[in-house]
Amino acid sequence: MGNPYNMEKRMLFYWSAMYYHQLKEGKNYNLLKKCVAINILNYSFLPNERVHNIFHLQEDHTGIPLNDDLEIHTMELGKLDEYPHPVEEGGLINWLLFLKGVDKSSWEVLAMNEPMLKKAMNTLEFLSQDAATREAYEARMKALRDEVSKLEGAKAEGLSEGERKGKMETALNMLDMGFEIAIIAKATGLSEEEVRSLRPVH
């Protein structure tokens, strides 16, 4: 599967939003801190074999960094096929295998190679049995079904399905990042009511 989501631009957009919102009006730029964006992707993104790639800002010819404030990581689950089993030395690969959904029969070995994973496994088991979590899942599914309905309406208005879906995805991500409804509506072109409908309040 290719990159269908303009991920390069989205990575920069989300990173810049984090960086920008550090600074309150009238404050000095020296208060800005380094922001690290971590993108876990379920498809192959870059034309190389590396699962984990890291980007910084630097001068083209000399490699001199502009500063260290920008750091963007990509972790591509689609490139884990060469790691079908837990890696003995532990580390990032085992965490990514867990996130990808490695067969549950391998969990014990994963936990042995990466002890901190045991807590994540226990948490996942707990959440899978929690009624509130199931309700949240159903609410999310309802929001997705509502989105499909809105897409159909958008077609009649001449807005392409791809454009509408992209705006909805952007709005959902901005909601997760804590942006205000009004800002999301202005950035995406959606109405405030449409943005609110993506996260129903119970």
Salt bridges, closest charged atoms under 4 A:
ASP68 OD2 - LYS34 NZ 2.93
GLU71 OE1 - LYS34 NZ 2.71
GLU71 OE1 - HIS56 NE2 3.15
GLU71 OE2 - HIS73 NE2 2.54
GLU76 OE1 - LYS79 NZ 3.06
ASP81 OD1 - LYS100 NZ 3.22
GLU125 OE2 - LYS104 NZ 2.66
ASP146 OD2 - LYS142 NZ 3.08
GLU152 OE2 - LYS155 NZ 3.51
GLU161 OE1 - LYS155 NZ 3.38
GLU169 OE1 - ARG10 NH1 3.76
ASP176 OD1 - ARG199 NH2 2.55
GLU192 OE1 - ARG196 NH2 3.26
GLU193 OE1 - ARG196 NH1 3.90
GLU194 OE2 - ARG164 NH2 2.15
